[in-house]
Amino acid sequence: MELRHLRYFVAVAEECNFTRAAKRLHIAQPPLSRQIQQLEEALGVQLFERNARPLKLTDTGRFFYSHAVQLLAQTAELESMTKRVGKIERSLSVGFVGSTLYGMLPKLIRRFRDENSAVELSLHEMSTMDQIKALKEGRIDVGFGRIRHEDPSVRRVVLREERMIVALPLGHPLSLSKAVLSLHDLINETLIIFPKAPRPSYADQVLAAFHDRTLKPQRIYETRELQIALGLVAAGEGISIVPSSVHGLKRDDVSYRELDDPNLVSPIIMSVRMLDESTDVRGMLELIYGLYEEEEMAYLPPHDG
């Protein structure tokens, strides 16, 4: 059994169709069918229920698939890390979701560059789910996202649970009547959520917050990104629930109010490959903890002499 057999098998299992899998792999269908048949003969088991439409995995096939995916991911991870070790120039590629730019991320990037001038640092905006895929394929080395997603090839570190707040048009009755709002106060407003795609995303965290409290906004407007959502709020098209770090934007056409439930949070999660123990990745994690500690110390009340 060779790695190509695993790649071919995973493609067929995910496409549930030999023709689509062959197109995905850029090979003809007959050779693909022969490779899968050879794999089954080598293992002495049947991996697919061939009479099923669409094509289905047998119980043995499902077991083999779960381990084949892990093995391929580990192989890609090993290849990526080995290439990095062999490079004369050090480099670190970072993926991030847009909303993290309003919190600690810019300060982190500046500090990392100042302290690691020999490392070529590149930034790539992408969704949390795209970050997971990019990590496994070796296209990025670190990801900063908001979605809790379990993957055996990826290690997650929750850096912070960021409180959610409400963005309202300037002069909105709710901003004038209350200093702190509840989700119940918002159900009659048009709720502007972001991003529209891909999902799952921060938008689903907001919708889940309403659902978990048996509340349902009367109107929902989906938009592509945070800045567009805030622009629509400023135009009086609705309200939006945003991470508290967005308050730092200081827009003069949007007002912000806190929410009364401390459980209304969105995590900031750093993701790295499970086996990646490189110096640069460890250094970034240590730097993050140091920055958060600095921030916490800045909010401590002064001691009386």
VENQUI-V93217 format. One record per residue. N is the residue number from 1. RES is the residue in three letters. SS is DSSP state (alpha for helix, beta for strand, coil for the rest). Layout:
# VENQUI-V93217
N & RES & SS
N & RES & SS
This chain:
# VENQUI-V93217
1 & MET & coil
2 & GLU & coil
3 & LEU & alpha
4 & ARG & alpha
5 & HIS & alpha
6 & LEU & alpha
7 & ARG & alpha
8 & TYR & alpha
9 & PHE & alpha
10 & VAL & alpha
11 & ALA & alpha
12 & VAL & alpha
13 & ALA & alpha
14 & GLU & alpha
15 & GLU & alpha
16 & CYS & coil
17 & ASN & coil
18 & PHE & alpha
19 & THR & alpha
20 & ARG & alpha
21 & ALA & alpha
22 & ALA & alpha
23 & LYS & alpha
24 & ARG & alpha
25 & LEU & alpha
26 & HIS & coil
27 & ILE & coil
28 & ALA & coil
29 & GLN & alpha
30 & PRO & alpha
31 & PRO & alpha
32 & LEU & alpha
33 & SER & alpha
34 & ARG & alpha
35 & GLN & alpha
36 & ILE & alpha
37 & GLN & alpha
38 & GLN & alpha
39 & LEU & alpha
40 & GLU & alpha
41 & GLU & alpha
42 & ALA & alpha
43 & LEU & alpha
44 & GLY & coil
45 & VAL & coil
46 & GLN & coil
47 & LEU & coil
48 & PHE & beta
49 & GLU & beta
50 & ARG & coil
51 & ASN & coil
52 & ALA & coil
53 & ARG & coil
54 & PRO & coil
55 & LEU & coil
56 & LYS & beta
57 & LEU & beta
58 & THR & coil
59 & ASP & alpha
60 & THR & alpha
61 & GLY & alpha
62 & ARG & alpha
63 & PHE & alpha
64 & PHE & alpha
65 & TYR & alpha
66 & SER & alpha
67 & HIS & alpha
68 & ALA & alpha
69 & VAL & alpha
70 & GLN & alpha
71 & LEU & alpha
72 & LEU & alpha
73 & ALA & alpha
74 & GLN & alpha
75 & THR & alpha
76 & ALA & alpha
77 & GLU & alpha
78 & LEU & alpha
79 & GLU & alpha
80 & SER & alpha
81 & MET & alpha
82 & THR & alpha
83 & LYS & alpha
84 & ARG & alpha
85 & VAL & alpha
86 & GLY & alpha
87 & LYS & coil
88 & ILE & coil
89 & GLU & coil
90 & ARG & beta
91 & SER & beta
92 & LEU & beta
93 & SER & beta
94 & VAL & beta
95 & GLY & beta
96 & PHE & beta
97 & VAL & coil
98 & GLY & alpha
99 & SER & alpha
100 & THR & alpha
101 & LEU & alpha
102 & TYR & alpha
103 & GLY & coil
104 & MET & coil
105 & LEU & alpha
106 & PRO & alpha
107 & LYS & alpha
108 & LEU & alpha
109 & ILE & alpha
110 & ARG & alpha
111 & ARG & alpha
112 & PHE & alpha
113 & ARG & alpha
114 & ASP & alpha
115 & GLU & alpha
116 & ASN & coil
117 & SER & coil
118 & ALA & coil
119 & VAL & beta
120 & GLU & beta
121 & LEU & beta
122 & SER & beta
123 & LEU & beta
124 & HIS & beta
125 & GLU & beta
126 & MET & coil
127 & SER & coil
128 & THR & alpha
129 & MET & alpha
130 & ASP & alpha
131 & GLN & alpha
132 & ILE & alpha
133 & LYS & alpha
134 & ALA & alpha
135 & LEU & alpha
136 & LYS & alpha
137 & GLU & alpha
138 & GLY & coil
139 & ARG & coil
140 & ILE & coil
141 & ASP & coil
142 & VAL & beta
143 & GLY & beta
144 & PHE & beta
145 & GLY & beta
146 & ARG & coil
147 & ILE & coil
148 & ARG & coil
149 & HIS & coil
150 & GLU & coil
151 & ASP & coil
152 & PRO & coil
153 & SER & coil
154 & VAL & beta
155 & ARG & beta
156 & ARG & beta
157 & VAL & beta
158 & VAL & beta
159 & LEU & beta
160 & ARG & beta
161 & GLU & beta
162 & GLU & beta
163 & ARG & beta
164 & MET & beta
165 & ILE & beta
166 & VAL & beta
167 & ALA & beta
168 & LEU & beta
169 & PRO & beta
170 & LEU & coil
171 & GLY & coil
172 & HIS & coil
173 & PRO & alpha
174 & LEU & alpha
175 & SER & alpha
176 & LEU & alpha
177 & SER & alpha
178 & LYS & coil
179 & ALA & coil
180 & VAL & beta
181 & LEU & beta
182 & SER & coil
183 & LEU & alpha
184 & HIS & alpha
185 & ASP & alpha
186 & LEU & alpha
187 & ILE & coil
188 & ASN & coil
189 & GLU & coil
190 & THR & beta
191 & LEU & beta
192 & ILE & beta
193 & ILE & beta
194 & PHE & beta
195 & PRO & coil
196 & LYS & coil
197 & ALA & coil
198 & PRO & coil
199 & ARG & coil
200 & PRO & coil
201 & SER & coil
202 & TYR & alpha
203 & ALA & alpha
204 & ASP & alpha
205 & GLN & alpha
206 & VAL & alpha
207 & LEU & alpha
208 & ALA & alpha
209 & ALA & alpha
210 & PHE & alpha
211 & HIS & alpha
212 & ASP & alpha
213 & ARG & coil
214 & THR & coil
215 & LEU & coil
216 & LYS & coil
217 & PRO & coil
218 & GLN & coil
219 & ARG & beta
220 & ILE & beta
221 & TYR & beta
222 & GLU & beta
223 & THR & beta
224 & ARG & coil
225 & GLU & coil
226 & LEU & alpha
227 & GLN & alpha
228 & ILE & alpha
229 & ALA & alpha
230 & LEU & alpha
231 & GLY & alpha
232 & LEU & alpha
233 & VAL & alpha
234 & ALA & alpha
235 & ALA & coil
236 & GLY & coil
237 & GLU & coil
238 & GLY & coil
239 & ILE & beta
240 & SER & beta
241 & ILE & beta
242 & VAL & beta
243 & PRO & beta
244 & SER & alpha
245 & SER & alpha
246 & VAL & alpha
247 & HIS & alpha
248 & GLY & alpha
249 & LEU & alpha
250 & LYS & coil
251 & ARG & coil
252 & ASP & coil
253 & ASP & coil
254 & VAL & beta
255 & SER & beta
256 & TYR & beta
257 & ARG & beta
258 & GLU & beta
259 & LEU & beta
260 & ASP & coil
261 & ASP & coil
262 & PRO & coil
263 & ASN & coil
264 & LEU & coil
265 & VAL & beta
266 & SER & beta
267 & PRO & beta
268 & ILE & beta
269 & ILE & beta
270 & MET & beta
271 & SER & beta
272 & VAL & beta
273 & ARG & beta
274 & MET & coil
275 & LEU & coil
276 & ASP & coil
277 & GLU & coil
278 & SER & coil
279 & THR & alpha
280 & ASP & alpha
281 & VAL & alpha
282 & ARG & alpha
283 & GLY & alpha
284 & MET & alpha
285 & LEU & alpha
286 & GLU & alpha
287 & LEU & alpha
288 & ILE & alpha
289 & TYR & alpha
290 & GLY & alpha
291 & LEU & alpha
292 & TYR & alpha
293 & GLU & alpha
294 & GLU & alpha
295 & GLU & alpha
296 & GLU & alpha
297 & MET & alpha
298 & ALA & alpha
299 & TYR & coil
300 & LEU & coil
301 & PRO & coil
302 & PRO & coil
303 & HIS & coil
304 & ASP & coil
305 & GLY & coil
